[in-house]
Amino acid sequence: MVRAIILVKSPKKLIAARLRKVSSITESFPTSGQFDAVAIIEVEQLIQIKEVANQIQKINGVERTETMVEVQ
């Protein structure tokens, strides 16, 4: 299992709730600061992280994302 955190920049108020609808996202919540929400994902293979990030970037209102992969 591979885990990653994806930071999301979006002016939309309910972006964290929209993120929860994306498969592989186990948790999401709004944040203050440079990014507006955090999505925590779990996938089987490293390549799947890119697929999830692409799905997030297609959500209406998402301006940009930044992905951090858990290192073990």
CYANA upper distance limits for C-alpha pairs under 8 A (distance plus 0.5 A):
  1 MET  CA     42 GLU  CA      7.01
  1 MET  CA     43 VAL  CA      6.28
  1 MET  CA     44 GLU  CA      5.27
  1 MET  CA     45 GLN  CA      7.43
  2 VAL  CA     42 GLU  CA      6.10
  2 VAL  CA     43 VAL  CA      5.81
  2 VAL  CA     44 GLU  CA      6.40
  2 VAL  CA     45 GLN  CA      6.81
  2 VAL  CA     46 LEU  CA      6.82
  2 VAL  CA     69 VAL  CA      8.29
  2 VAL  CA     70 GLU  CA      7.77
  3 ARG  CA     40 ILE  CA      7.73
  3 ARG  CA     41 ILE  CA      6.09
  3 ARG  CA     42 GLU  CA      5.01
  3 ARG  CA     43 VAL  CA      7.04
  3 ARG  CA     69 VAL  CA      6.75
  3 ARG  CA     70 GLU  CA      6.06
  4 ALA  CA     40 ILE  CA      6.40
  4 ALA  CA     41 ILE  CA      5.88
  4 ALA  CA     42 GLU  CA      7.16
  4 ALA  CA     49 ILE  CA      7.91
  4 ALA  CA     67 THR  CA      7.41
  4 ALA  CA     68 MET  CA      6.06
  4 ALA  CA     69 VAL  CA      4.72
  4 ALA  CA     70 GLU  CA      5.89
  5 ILE  CA     38 VAL  CA      7.30
  5 ILE  CA     39 ALA  CA      6.22
  5 ILE  CA     40 ILE  CA      5.15
  5 ILE  CA     41 ILE  CA      6.85
  5 ILE  CA     67 THR  CA      6.30
  5 ILE  CA     68 MET  CA      5.69
  5 ILE  CA     69 VAL  CA      6.89
  5 ILE  CA     70 GLU  CA      8.16
  6 ILE  CA     38 VAL  CA      6.32
  6 ILE  CA     39 ALA  CA      5.60
  6 ILE  CA     40 ILE  CA      6.91
  6 ILE  CA     41 ILE  CA      8.24
  6 ILE  CA     53 ALA  CA      7.87
  6 ILE  CA     65 THR  CA      6.97
  6 ILE  CA     66 GLU  CA      6.08
  6 ILE  CA     67 THR  CA      4.89
  6 ILE  CA     68 MET  CA      6.80
  7 LEU  CA     35 PHE  CA      6.63
  7 LEU  CA     36 ASP  CA      8.11
  7 LEU  CA     37 ALA  CA      6.53
  7 LEU  CA     38 VAL  CA      5.24
  7 LEU  CA     39 ALA  CA      6.97
  7 LEU  CA     65 THR  CA      5.90
  7 LEU  CA     66 GLU  CA      5.56
  7 LEU  CA     67 THR  CA      6.81
  8 VAL  CA     35 PHE  CA      6.06
  8 VAL  CA     36 ASP  CA      6.38
  8 VAL  CA     37 ALA  CA      5.65
  8 VAL  CA     38 VAL  CA      6.59
  8 VAL  CA     39 ALA  CA      8.16
  8 VAL  CA     62 VAL  CA      7.42
  8 VAL  CA     63 GLU  CA      8.19
  8 VAL  CA     64 ARG  CA      6.61
  8 VAL  CA     65 THR  CA      5.12
  8 VAL  CA     66 GLU  CA      7.26
  9 LYS  CA     34 GLN  CA      7.92
  9 LYS  CA     35 PHE  CA      5.22
  9 LYS  CA     36 ASP  CA      5.68
  9 LYS  CA     37 ALA  CA      7.36
  9 LYS  CA     62 VAL  CA      6.54
  9 LYS  CA     63 GLU  CA      6.01
  9 LYS  CA     64 ARG  CA      5.80
  9 LYS  CA     65 THR  CA      6.67
 10 SER  CA     15 ILE  CA      7.45
 10 SER  CA     35 PHE  CA      8.05
 10 SER  CA     36 ASP  CA      6.52
 10 SER  CA     37 ALA  CA      8.38
 10 SER  CA     61 GLY  CA      6.15
 10 SER  CA     62 VAL  CA      5.15
 10 SER  CA     63 GLU  CA      5.95
 10 SER  CA     64 ARG  CA      7.89
 11 PRO  CA     36 ASP  CA      7.95
 11 PRO  CA     61 GLY  CA      7.20
 11 PRO  CA     62 VAL  CA      8.14
 12 LYS  CA     61 GLY  CA      6.58
 12 LYS  CA     62 VAL  CA      8.37
 14 LEU  CA     18 ARG  CA      7.07
 15 ILE  CA     19 LEU  CA      6.69
 15 ILE  CA     30 PRO  CA      8.09
 15 ILE  CA     36 ASP  CA      8.40
 15 ILE  CA     37 ALA  CA      7.43
 16 ALA  CA     20 ARG  CA      7.11
 16 ALA  CA     28 SER  CA      5.99
 16 ALA  CA     29 PHE  CA      5.61
 16 ALA  CA     30 PRO  CA      6.09
 16 ALA  CA     37 ALA  CA      6.23
 16 ALA  CA     38 VAL  CA      7.80
 16 ALA  CA     39 ALA  CA      8.14
 17 ALA  CA     21 LYS  CA      7.78
 17 ALA  CA     28 SER  CA      7.86
 17 ALA  CA     29 PHE  CA      8.16
 18 ARG  CA     22 VAL  CA      8.08
 18 ARG  CA     59 ILE  CA      8.45
 19 LEU  CA     25 ILE  CA      7.80
 19 LEU  CA     28 SER  CA      7.03
 19 LEU  CA     39 ALA  CA      7.42
 19 LEU  CA     56 ILE  CA      7.47
 20 ARG  CA     25 ILE  CA      6.62
 20 ARG  CA     26 THR  CA      7.92
 20 ARG  CA     27 GLU  CA      7.24
 20 ARG  CA     28 SER  CA      6.66
 20 ARG  CA     39 ALA  CA      8.49
 21 LYS  CA     25 ILE  CA      8.30
 22 VAL  CA     52 VAL  CA      8.12
 22 VAL  CA     55 GLN  CA      7.80
 22 VAL  CA     56 ILE  CA      7.91
 23 SER  CA     52 VAL  CA      8.19
 24 SER  CA     41 ILE  CA      5.90
 24 SER  CA     42 GLU  CA      6.13
 24 SER  CA     43 VAL  CA      6.73
 24 SER  CA     52 VAL  CA      7.80
 25 ILE  CA     39 ALA  CA      6.82
 25 ILE  CA     40 ILE  CA      6.16
 25 ILE  CA     41 ILE  CA      4.79
 25 ILE  CA     42 GLU  CA      7.12
 26 THR  CA     39 ALA  CA      8.12
 26 THR  CA     40 ILE  CA      6.27
 26 THR  CA     41 ILE  CA      5.98
 26 THR  CA     42 GLU  CA      7.28
 27 GLU  CA     39 ALA  CA      6.35
 27 GLU  CA     40 ILE  CA      5.71
 27 GLU  CA     41 ILE  CA      7.68
 28 SER  CA     37 ALA  CA      7.46
 28 SER  CA     38 VAL  CA      5.89
 28 SER  CA     39 ALA  CA      4.82
 28 SER  CA     40 ILE  CA      6.68
 29 PHE  CA     37 ALA  CA      6.08
 29 PHE  CA     38 VAL  CA      6.07
 29 PHE  CA     39 ALA  CA      7.39
 30 PRO  CA     36 ASP  CA      6.16
 30 PRO  CA     37 ALA  CA      4.64
 30 PRO  CA     38 VAL  CA      6.90
 31 THR  CA     35 PHE  CA      7.19
 31 THR  CA     36 ASP  CA      5.55
 31 THR  CA     37 ALA  CA      5.57
 31 THR  CA     38 VAL  CA      7.43
 32 SER  CA     36 ASP  CA      6.47
 32 SER  CA     37 ALA  CA      8.44
 41 ILE  CA     49 ILE  CA      8.38
 43 VAL  CA     48 GLN  CA      6.80
 43 VAL  CA     49 ILE  CA      7.42
 44 GLU  CA     48 GLN  CA      7.82
 45 GLN  CA     49 ILE  CA      8.12
 46 LEU  CA     50 LYS  CA      8.42
 47 ILE  CA     51 GLU  CA      7.66
 48 GLN  CA     52 VAL  CA      6.88
 49 ILE  CA     53 ALA  CA      6.67
 50 LYS  CA     54 ASN  CA      6.60
 51 GLU  CA     55 GLN  CA      6.87
 52 VAL  CA     56 ILE  CA      6.83
 53 ALA  CA     57 GLN  CA      6.70
 53 ALA  CA     65 THR  CA      8.05
 53 ALA  CA     67 THR  CA      8.22
 54 ASN  CA     58 LYS  CA      6.92
 55 GLN  CA     59 ILE  CA      7.44
 56 ILE  CA     62 VAL  CA      7.90
 57 GLN  CA     62 VAL  CA      6.32
 57 GLN  CA     63 GLU  CA      7.99
 57 GLN  CA     64 ARG  CA      7.35
 57 GLN  CA     65 THR  CA      7.60
 58 LYS  CA     62 VAL  CA      7.74
